[in-house]
Amino acid sequence: MEYPVGTRVTLECDHVLYFEIGQLHKKEILWCNRCKRERRVADLSTGRAFRVKCRTCNYTRGKGGRLDADTSSVRHREKKPHHVVDVLGADGTVVHTFEDSEAVTTLPESPPF
């Protein structure tokens, strides 16, 4: 399954905007909602650095950093405790997997007496 690739735009005031469509160029002038002024584009980066994807349901999110991705996956597992959630890197490889450990999900052979 392909996900939409976004463009992260950093303005000269260091505020960040995200665009899912359109072609932007450096030194183009955009409106900054935080400064309430027109600002030049300082930097462009395409794509999201990390993606959170649940194997159990259809939950998926694109995140800009590893901390945001880990936080998003932990929050999803708080709501749905037994779901298996992968954190994927920009190239699509699994960086980390959040799942139940075997010790928690496996019951002992006999009751402890």
Number of C-alpha atoms within 10 A of each C-alpha: 2 4 10 10 13 16 19 18 22 19 23 16 15 12 15 15 16 14 13 12 10 7 7 14 12 13 13 12 16 15 14 17 10 9 10 8 11 15 19 17 23 17 15 17 12 13 18 19 17 25 28 26 22 19 13 11 11 7 12 18 15 22 22 14 13 17 11 15 23 21 13 21 25 15 12 18 18 11 9 12 12 13 18 18 24 22 26 21 19 16 10 11 12 15 13 13 17 16 13 14 8 8 8 7 9 9 9 8 6 6 6 5 3
